[in-house]
Structures are given as C-alpha cells and as structure tokens.
Amino acid sequence: MPGWAVLTILVTLISLVIFLPYFITGKAFILGWDMRTIYSGNFENLRTMVQAFRDHGTLPYWSWVNFLGNDFYSSKLFYFNDFFEYFFAFTSLPYSTAIVFMTYLRYLTAALSFYAYCRYQKYSEHTSVLGSLLFAFSAYLIQIMRDPFFASYVTFLPLYFLSVDRYIREDRFFFFIFMVFFMYFNSYYLFYMTSLFTILYFIWRWKKQYGNLRGMMKEAVKLIGYYLVGFLTAGIIVVPEILNVLANSRVGERSALLYYQSPVPYFSFLTGLFTPTSITAYRTDAISSLYLYDTPNHQLMAAYLHAGSVTALLLPQLFQKKESHRKFHILVFALITAFSLIPILNSVMHGFSEPSFRWLINAVFLIIAMILPVIEHYDRIDRKLLQITAVVLALALIISPLLFARLMNAGDIREGYYYLLACVPFFFLSAYALRKEYRGLLTAVTVIEMMVITGFSCYGNETQREYSKADTDRMSVILGEKNYYNGWTLTLDEQNKDSFYRSYIDRDSVYFSRGTNYNLDENIMGTMAYDSTYLASTNDLVKLDPERVVDYLPWTFDIENPDILNLVSVKYAVIGENDPCPFKNGMRVGTFASWPVYLNLDYINLGKTYTEGVITYDQYRPSMSDLITRTVICHPEDKEEIYSLLSDEEVMCYSASAGGNHVSAGLKTTKPGFAVLSVPYDEGWRVLRNGQEVRTYCVNGGMTGIAVTEGENDIQMWFTPKGLNPGKLFSLAGLVCLAGILIWRAFKKNR
C-alpha cells in the first residue's frame, strides 16, 4: 500500500478518536467560545454572501448584518481565504456538522502536505508517514483548530517550504511564486511571520544542500524578487485587507520590553518541546494558568511546540559532537529561543505588535524537518544519549508542572496533571522502538500517543464539550430559519418594503446570553456583534457612549443606548417577556416566536437633515447622547464646512432600501441642508445625489453625512472596497512580471 494511503488511514483513525465522543454523547464539536460565536456566525454570513452572488450576481463586498454593516471583502476574507469554507458554504449543513468535516480535511491536508515535502527530500515511506503524523497532530495544530482560519493556513505550510527547496535544488521558481500568492491569499497575517522565518529556513536548507554558504546570497536575492512577484499577484486580496486592518484600532500595541511581566511565557516555551500543551490550555482547572498567558491587550500566548515524544527525544541528537551540522543546529535553536523569550524580538515576528507565539508553527515545522534524517538513519542515533533523554524528559514532565504550580500558587491542577502523566510512558516506548530500530512499533506508538493527546485535548477538555449539538443548532434558528424574521417584519407595516430599518434583539433573554453573533445566522440587521475585524468608523460610535455600546471586550458591541438606537434606524425590538422596552418611546406591536416585539415610535428611516448646530468629538460627552439625532458631531477638520451646509429644516427620508453593495433613498427639502444617514462611514462608499457624486463626511458615531439640495434628492450609494482598484493594479503588475520572467527564461533557454 502506498505511503499516502497508509497516512490517510492513520489520520482517519486518529480523527475518529477526536470526533466519535462528540457523536456518541450528542455534544457539538464546538471548541470554545470563539468557534461558537464569531466563526459559526461568520460562516453563515459567508454562506449568505455566496448565495447572493449565486442568485443575483452581487459581489461579496458589503455585509449589512455584521453589526451595523462592514466591508466584508476587506475584513472577513481575513477569515475565509481557504477553499474548505467555500466548499461547505454551498451546502445546507449546519455549522456544527460542517466544522467536523472541515477539521478532518484540515488534518488530512496538513499530513499529506508534509508527506509531499518528505517524499521530495527522498525520505522513505516510513519516515515520511511518521514525520507527517508528527506535524499534523502537533500541539500547535491540535490547539489552532479552535481558530479554523489559522489552521487552514498551517495545513499548507509544508508545501510553501517545499517550494523553497525546489528553488534551491532545481532553480524552479514558478511553484514558489504560486505558493507565495496562495499563502498571502490564505492569511497575510500569518504569512508575514513565515516570510521572516523563511530567511532562517533558506540558510538552513542551503547549507544542508551544499555544505557551505557559497553562492547563497545571489540566489537569495533572486528568490526575494520572485517573492515580490508572488506578493504583487496577491494584491487584489491583500491590499484591501491591509488597508482595513491599519485603520482598525485592534492593531496591537508595540512592545519594546526586554522581558515578560510574567514567568508563564518562559515556562510555557521552555517546557513546550516535551509537554503536550494542547492538553493544558483553555481548561477550567488551574493548570491552564501555567501554560497560557493573557497579556494586558488580551492576547493569549501559549508555546505549542510539542510534536510527539519522537521529536523531543531526537532533538538532542542534533547537538551531539559527531553531528556534522551541530554548530549550525545550535545557532538555529538559539535564534528561535531568543525570538521567543525576548519580547521586543517576538514583537517583530508579530508585525511589530504585541508579542505572540503564533509564529512558532514555523519553528515546529523546522524542528521536525531537522530530525527527519535521524529518523531515516537509525545508525546516527547515540543510544546512550537517547536513554538519558527519555529519563530526563519523563522526569521533567512529571516534576515541572508541580514545581511551577507551587511557585505560582496555582491551586488544584490535578485533572490536567493526570492527563500529562498519561503521556509519560510514550517517552520510554518511543525510545525503545528507536533503540531497537523497530520502525513499525515506532509508528504504532506515535499513532496511539496522538490518539491519547488529541482525545484529552478535545473532548477531554470540558470547555470544548460544553455545548450539545441540539442546543447549538437550535440557537442558530431561535428566531426561525434564515430570513424568516425579515419576512415577518414586512407584514407589520406595509411601508416597511420602502424602509431601511434594523432590529434590536435582546442578547440575554432571546439568545440566552449565548453570544452576540446569532443575527448573522438569521441574516437580521441587528445592533450587536463580536467582530475582531470591525469597521474602523465604529471607533467613533464607541465615543458616543462606551458603556452602552461596547460589551465584554473592546471588539464586542451591543448598543443599549436608546438615542443611538434611534440614530442607527432601529425600528423593532425583540425582547424577553419581563424585559423593559429598550426605546424611550415604544409600544408592543406583536409576538414573534413567543417573544414580545416593540415598535420604536422615534424611528428614523435611514436618515434625516440636521438643524441644531455642529460640535466636535472633543466637545461631546456621553451624557449628551440626546443630541445625536439633532446635532452634527464631527471631526475638527470638518466642522466649519459642515456648519455652512446646515439649514433650519428637519426632513426625514421618505423612502429607503439597502441590499448588497447598494443603498437607495429619497429625501425632499425646500432648502439646501445636511443629512446624516445610518450607513456606517467607509471610504469605499460612492454617493450620487441626483446623478452627481458628492463628498461624504464621517459624523455622529461613524455614520455617513452628505449635503442635500433644495427639492428632490435621489440618493444612490455604491460600495467598492477601499484598496480594491490599487490591488487590481498590483495583481496586474505581478502577472506582467511573471510573464516577463517566463519569456526571459524561455529566451535564455533557446539561446
């Protein structure tokens, strides 16, 4: 049987250990809060956008149900640049089912990608299969499955490094350019880290290939040129994404520190090679605090370096005196350690933002790649060193959590600690198989070890089995199937078909405090979201009333201020039977799915003209929120110009509609004025008033302000992501460069 088939069977067996307990007990394979809220909701939002494109040809630029609206293309493609999501978006499977299949495919893809890397290096089937299992079920990949969009990137990482090897060995550049494009397409965020790490990998691989560094710089410069071509071709995706994130205040703070404020990152990294930290992270018991560091900016850090007992046992073999590349291996590992343990260097790897260990997946790959020759040639193993290593690692795994827990006064760590103890025998079993050169036994031990670790890391962690599948699926349709609520509201008022309105859904009563993103599941234009890539103008909305706009994290939102609800055109509220009406002036108009529904008597249809003057954000205070539907609040540089546009006539839009990338509204006045529309401000909006393009202003909490003329104002708004057109030019330039390179190479070959 070919090695890839054996590998597929083994990956499937280990995956069954992960998934079967969920199937048997009826639990949802939802690995924590983020997966249940942001990922499931975003997946449904993707499905909505794909459906709209399929039915109406609407390009997936703007989403109306992600909070008050968001540039879907620039912000949400951060999550959805992998074909796993797109394939399942065309199905009708609930997220709780789709995520099982996608997770299995990610593990399998990671394993087969590493297998392709190994076979290119001429390793045997045994070495290739074993190395692939170590990578696919490393602690990093097991844990990163909580964040599927990161996991999708990691699954293709071996193919990227394979493209580097093909260039070094055969001068093949096209695959490298494609992989640069593909990896940027998957995640520019993670590929930035990989790009920096490529420098170290290139030097290591060049020296392994040629035994010295002669001629390396010339080829490295050429490779950088090919890299830039790959980057340019990805411009149509990357440029809008980067411009979006740079405008967003969620970009972490830079760190110039020389040491961490907590000993946890040091302990986590130094023990990460021999500790399956995926078992200990995100648990409810105290052992989690020993390995998981919550930074001041809520960036969780854990050093997921573990890649099986085989990796931990064989790494010291690279540093023995008879090893030909000993000094170089020491240098490589010293650099990885320095960039991990010195915050300012770690910050560089994380985009000059707050330090993070996410870049360590590259180190995990390199460490496994470094030990592959030892797995291939058992005669290179120092048996005595192997025995000592097995004993030392076993003792370290047993003792280190106890000592550090005592130092940190961590409390009761017993449950997670017992799981770690279950991994101790694998050091001795793997060492025995290596010493006796029992290749089949070593593979079997590794498979069993991965079953134990993945079992304890997933279902064995109570935080990753806390939701039943029935409840999870029910919560996503608590207000009916997608668009059912929207259709019902149209029956409440015949004018609704010509109106733009949002709905307030009470999170605590209606969604039972389970999350803020269920509006995305049901395609409801709501007033709450958990959105890590929120629209930049939302920062201005927060200024209106931070306490009643921001929820439990700086990037979670739930508008509770009734004046802001009026500002953003909220017409209906769905609340609990005993909950107070969220509007200052409201009345009950019906019942939907057993929930009372209230009408906002102060509802504003999309927007209206303002009459009571202009103030800046410096002059505004949250206690003044009753002014926000009468007084323009703007940035200082726009104050005088907006003031000159005001009139004393207050007129509301008499008709309005929005869908896809388009907004249409009618507003009639008897004199020129200034209108504030409840469309979140973004530079991608192009506004036509009676066919003439007009300037837009960011006003009143990040809403869109425009000047209106006397008489009829036919307002048409069209959205194109900021940076899309420059991105197209980047991609075109990349393709032209690629064509030029191909033509030049063909010309040289013919000569």
FENNOR-V422806 format. One record per residue. RES is the residue in one letter. OMEGA is omega as a letter, one per 30 degrees, with the letter a starting at -180 (999 if undefined). NEAR is the number of other C-alpha atoms within 12 Angstrom. Layout:
{{RES | OMEGA | NEAR} {RES | OMEGA | NEAR}}
This chain:
{{M | a | 10} {P | a | 15} {G | a | 26} {W | l | 29} {A | l | 17} {V | a | 25} {L | l | 36} {T | l | 28} {I | a | 21} {L | l | 32} {V | l | 38} {T | l | 30} {L | l | 26} {I | l | 33} {S | l | 37} {L | l | 27} {V | l | 29} {I | a | 38} {F | a | 37} {L | l | 23} {P | l | 24} {Y | l | 31} {F | a | 21} {I | a | 16} {T | a | 17} {G | l | 23} {K | l | 29} {A | l | 37} {F | a | 45} {I | a | 41} {L | l | 42} {G | a | 33} {W | a | 27} {D | a | 29} {M | a | 32} {R | a | 41} {T | a | 38} {I | a | 42} {Y | l | 41} {S | l | 46} {G | l | 42} {N | l | 45} {F | l | 47} {E | l | 44} {N | l | 45} {L | l | 42} {R | l | 33} {T | a | 39} {M | l | 39} {V | l | 30} {Q | l | 24} {A | l | 24} {F | a | 19} {R | a | 15} {D | a | 12} {H | a | 15} {G | a | 14} {T | l | 22} {L | a | 27} {P | a | 34} {Y | a | 37} {W | l | 43} {S | a | 46} {W | a | 38} {V | l | 42} {N | a | 46} {F | a | 48} {L | a | 46} {G | a | 45} {N | l | 43} {D | a | 46} {F | a | 43} {Y | a | 41} {S | a | 44} {S | a | 40} {K | l | 42} {L | l | 42} {F | a | 40} {Y | a | 40} {F | l | 40} {N | l | 35} {D | a | 31} {F | l | 23} {F | a | 31} {E | a | 37} {Y | l | 25} {F | a | 22} {F | l | 28} {A | l | 30} {F | l | 23} {T | l | 20} {S | a | 18} {L | l | 21} {P | a | 31} {Y | a | 39} {S | l | 39} {T | a | 27} {A | a | 30} {I | l | 34} {V | l | 33} {F | a | 26} {M | l | 33} {T | l | 42} {Y | a | 35} {L | l | 32} {R | l | 38} {Y | a | 46} {L | l | 38} {T | l | 36} {A | a | 41} {A | a | 44} {L | l | 37} {S | l | 38} {F | l | 42} {Y | l | 43} {A | l | 34} {Y | a | 37} {C | a | 39} {R | l | 28} {Y | l | 23} {Q | l | 27} {K | l | 16} {Y | a | 27} {S | l | 25} {E | a | 30} {H | a | 33} {T | a | 37} {S | l | 38} {V | a | 44} {L | l | 48} {G | a | 50} {S | l | 46} {L | l | 54} {L | a | 53} {F | a | 50} {A | a | 54} {F | l | 55} {S | a | 55} {A | a | 44} {Y | a | 46} {L | l | 51} {I | a | 49} {Q | a | 43} {I | l | 40} {M | l | 41} {R | l | 35} {D | a | 32} {P | a | 44} {F | l | 40} {F | a | 35} {A | a | 41} {S | l | 39} {Y | a | 45} {V | a | 47} {T | a | 45} {F | a | 45} {L | l | 48} {P | l | 40} {L | l | 34} {Y | a | 42} {F | l | 42} {L | l | 37} {S | l | 39} {V | a | 42} {D | l | 33} {R | l | 28} {Y | a | 29} {I | a | 31} {R | a | 22} {E | a | 17} {D | l | 19} {R | a | 22} {F | a | 33} {F | l | 28} {F | l | 28} {F | l | 34} {I | l | 39} {F | a | 30} {M | l | 35} {V | l | 45} {F | a | 36} {F | a | 33} {M | l | 42} {Y | l | 41} {F | a | 40} {N | a | 38} {S | l | 38} {Y | a | 35} {Y | a | 32} {L | a | 35} {F | l | 36} {Y | a | 29} {M | l | 36} {T | a | 38} {S | l | 35} {L | a | 27} {F | a | 33} {T | l | 33} {I | a | 26} {L | a | 28} {Y | a | 37} {F | l | 36} {I | a | 30} {W | a | 34} {R | l | 34} {W | a | 28} {K | l | 24} {K | a | 25} {Q | a | 21} {Y | l | 16} {G | l | 16} {N | a | 17} {L | a | 19} {R | l | 14} {G | a | 16} {M | a | 25} {M | l | 17} {K | a | 13} {E | l | 24} {A | l | 27} {V | l | 15} {K | a | 23} {L | l | 32} {I | l | 25} {G | l | 22} {Y | l | 35} {Y | a | 39} {L | l | 29} {V | l | 35} {G | l | 37} {F | a | 38} {L | a | 34} {T | l | 36} {A | a | 39} {G | a | 35} {I | l | 34} {I | a | 42} {V | a | 43} {V | l | 34} {P | a | 36} {E | a | 40} {I | l | 34} {L | l | 30} {N | a | 36} {V | l | 30} {L | l | 21} {A | a | 23} {N | a | 26} {S | l | 23} {R | l | 27} {V | a | 28} {G | l | 24} {E | l | 23} {R | a | 22} {S | l | 27} {A | a | 18} {L | l | 19} {L | l | 17} {Y | l | 22} {Y | a | 28} {Q | a | 18} {S | l | 22} {P | a | 22} {V | l | 33} {P | l | 34} {Y | a | 29} {F | a | 34} {S | a | 38} {F | a | 35} {L | l | 30} {T | a | 32} {G | a | 44} {L | a | 38} {F | l | 45} {T | l | 49} {P | a | 49} {T | l | 48} {S | l | 48} {I | a | 47} {T | a | 44} {A | l | 45} {Y | l | 35} {R | l | 34} {T | l | 24} {D | a | 24} {A | a | 27} {I | l | 39} {S | a | 37} {S | l | 34} {L | a | 45} {Y | a | 44} {L | a | 36} {Y | l | 31} {D | a | 25} {T | l | 23} {P | l | 16} {N | l | 22} {H | l | 20} {Q | a | 22} {L | a | 23} {M | l | 41} {A | a | 44} {A | a | 47} {Y | a | 45} {L | a | 45} {H | l | 44} {A | l | 46} {G | a | 52} {S | l | 51} {V | a | 49} {T | a | 49} {A | a | 40} {L | a | 43} {L | a | 43} {L | l | 39} {P | l | 34} {Q | a | 37} {L | a | 36} {F | l | 27} {Q | a | 23} {K | a | 17} {K | l | 13} {E | a | 23} {S | a | 18} {H | a | 25} {R | a | 21} {K | a | 18} {F | l | 27} {H | l | 32} {I | l | 24} {L | l | 18} {V | a | 28} {F | l | 29} {A | l | 18} {L | l | 22} {I | l | 33} {T | a | 28} {A | a | 23} {F | l | 31} {S | a | 39} {L | l | 34} {I | a | 29} {P | a | 32} {I | l | 26} {L | l | 32} {N | l | 37} {S | l | 31} {V | l | 30} {M | a | 36} {H | l | 36} {G | a | 31} {F | l | 22} {S | a | 28} {E | a | 33} {P | l | 45} {S | l | 43} {F | a | 44} {R | a | 38} {W | a | 42} {L | l | 42} {I | l | 42} {N | l | 40} {A | l | 41} {V | l | 42} {F | a | 48} {L | a | 39} {I | l | 39} {I | l | 41} {A | a | 40} {M | a | 36} {I | a | 37} {L | l | 40} {P | l | 31} {V | l | 32} {I | a | 41} {E | a | 29} {H | a | 20} {Y | a | 25} {D | l | 16} {R | a | 27} {I | l | 34} {D | a | 27} {R | a | 24} {K | l | 19} {L | l | 25} {L | l | 36} {Q | l | 27} {I | a | 20} {T | a | 31} {A | a | 34} {V | a | 27} {V | a | 22} {L | l | 37} {A | l | 31} {L | a | 25} {A | l | 27} {L | l | 36} {I | a | 28} {I | a | 20} {S | l | 28} {P | a | 41} {L | a | 27} {L | a | 20} {F | l | 28} {A | l | 26} {R | l | 17} {L | a | 16} {M | a | 22} {N | a | 16} {A | a | 21} {G | a | 22} {D | a | 21} {I | a | 28} {R | a | 22} {E | l | 23} {G | l | 37} {Y | l | 33} {Y | l | 21} {Y | l | 32} {L | l | 37} {L | l | 31} {A | a | 26} {C | a | 38} {V | a | 32} {P | a | 26} {F | l | 41} {F | a | 39} {F | l | 30} {L | l | 32} {S | l | 40} {A | l | 41} {Y | a | 27} {A | l | 29} {L | a | 39} {R | a | 30} {K | a | 19} {E | l | 24} {Y | a | 19} {R | l | 28} {G | l | 19} {L | a | 23} {L | l | 36} {T | a | 35} {A | l | 25} {V | a | 31} {T | l | 43} {V | l | 38} {I | l | 31} {E | l | 38} {M | l | 45} {M | a | 36} {V | a | 34} {I | a | 44} {T | l | 45} {G | l | 35} {F | a | 39} {S | a | 41} {C | a | 43} {Y | l | 38} {G | l | 33} {N | a | 33} {E | l | 27} {T | a | 31} {Q | l | 37} {R | a | 31} {E | a | 28} {Y | l | 28} {S | a | 25} {K | a | 27} {A | l | 22} {D | a | 21} {T | l | 34} {D | a | 29} {R | a | 24} {M | a | 35} {S | l | 36} {V | a | 30} {I | l | 30} {L | l | 34} {G | l | 24} {E | a | 26} {K | l | 29} {N | a | 21} {Y | l | 21} {Y | l | 33} {N | l | 28} {G | a | 21} {W | a | 24} {T | l | 33} {L | a | 20} {T | a | 16} {L | a | 22} {D | a | 18} {E | l | 12} {Q | a | 17} {N | a | 25} {K | l | 21} {D | a | 21} {S | l | 31} {F | a | 39} {Y | l | 44} {R | a | 45} {S | l | 38} {Y | l | 45} {I | a | 46} {D | a | 38} {R | a | 32} {D | a | 20} {S | a | 24} {V | a | 32} {Y | l | 29} {F | l | 20} {S | a | 19} {R | a | 27} {G | a | 38} {T | a | 46} {N | a | 45} {Y | l | 47} {N | l | 52} {L | l | 43} {D | a | 44} {E | l | 34} {N | a | 40} {I | l | 45} {M | a | 41} {G | a | 41} {T | l | 49} {M | a | 43} {A | l | 45} {Y | a | 40} {D | a | 41} {S | l | 33} {T | a | 39} {Y | a | 41} {L | a | 50} {A | a | 34} {S | l | 33} {T | l | 46} {N | l | 32} {D | l | 33} {L | a | 43} {V | a | 35} {K | a | 32} {L | l | 41} {D | a | 33} {P | a | 29} {E | a | 21} {R | l | 27} {V | l | 35} {V | a | 30} {D | a | 25} {Y | l | 19} {L | a | 20} {P | a | 26} {W | l | 31} {T | a | 34} {F | l | 36} {D | a | 41} {I | l | 40} {E | a | 34} {N | a | 33} {P | l | 36} {D | l | 34} {I | l | 43} {L | l | 48} {N | a | 43} {L | a | 47} {V | l | 45} {S | l | 42} {V | a | 42} {K | a | 42} {Y | l | 48} {A | l | 49} {V | a | 46} {I | l | 33} {G | a | 26} {E | a | 22} {N | a | 13} {D | l | 20} {P | l | 22} {C | a | 30} {P | a | 36} {F | l | 34} {K | l | 21} {N | a | 21} {G | l | 24} {M | a | 22} {R | a | 25} {V | l | 22} {G | l | 22} {T | l | 22} {F | l | 29} {A | l | 20} {S | a | 16} {W | l | 25} {P | l | 27} {V | a | 36} {Y | l | 36} {L | l | 35} {N | a | 33} {L | l | 24} {D | a | 26} {Y | l | 37} {I | a | 37} {N | a | 39} {L | a | 43} {G | a | 45} {K | l | 45} {T | a | 44} {Y | a | 38} {T | a | 27} {E | l | 23} {G | a | 27} {V | l | 33} {I | l | 27} {T | l | 28} {Y | l | 32} {D | a | 17} {Q | a | 19} {Y | l | 26} {R | a | 19} {P | l | 26} {S | a | 17} {M | a | 21} {S | l | 31} {D | l | 23} {L | a | 27} {I | l | 44} {T | l | 41} {R | a | 34} {T | l | 37} {V | l | 49} {I | a | 43} {C | l | 37} {H | a | 27} {P | a | 21} {E | a | 17} {D | a | 24} {K | a | 25} {E | a | 18} {E | l | 23} {I | l | 37} {Y | a | 27} {S | a | 18} {L | a | 30} {L | l | 32} {S | l | 30} {D | a | 22} {E | l | 24} {E | a | 28} {V | l | 36} {M | l | 34} {C | a | 33} {Y | l | 27} {S | l | 30} {A | l | 34} {S | l | 31} {A | l | 32} {G | a | 31} {G | a | 33} {N | a | 35} {H | l | 28} {V | l | 34} {S | a | 34} {A | l | 35} {G | a | 34} {L | a | 38} {K | a | 28} {T | l | 28} {T | l | 18} {K | l | 22} {P | a | 27} {G | a | 36} {F | a | 44} {A | l | 50} {V | a | 46} {L | a | 50} {S | l | 45} {V | a | 55} {P | a | 44} {Y | l | 37} {D | a | 39} {E | l | 32} {G | l | 33} {W | l | 33} {R | a | 29} {V | l | 36} {L | l | 26} {R | a | 30} {N | l | 23} {G | a | 14} {Q | l | 17} {E | a | 19} {V | l | 23} {R | l | 25} {T | a | 33} {Y | l | 37} {C | a | 38} {V | l | 44} {N | l | 47} {G | l | 46} {G | l | 39} {M | a | 43} {T | l | 42} {G | l | 42} {I | l | 42} {A | l | 37} {V | a | 45} {T | l | 29} {E | l | 22} {G | a | 17} {E | l | 22} {N | l | 37} {D | a | 27} {I | l | 37} {Q | a | 30} {M | l | 39} {W | a | 27} {F | l | 38} {T | a | 30} {P | l | 39} {K | l | 34} {G | a | 28} {L | a | 29} {N | l | 19} {P | l | 24} {G | l | 27} {K | l | 23} {L | l | 20} {F | a | 28} {S | l | 28} {L | l | 22} {A | l | 23} {G | l | 30} {L | l | 28} {V | l | 18} {C | l | 25} {L | l | 30} {A | l | 18} {G | l | 16} {I | a | 21} {L | l | 19} {I | a | 14} {W | a | 14} {R | l | 17} {A | l | 12} {F | l | 11} {K | a | 10} {K | l | 9} {N | l | 8} {R | 999 | 7}}
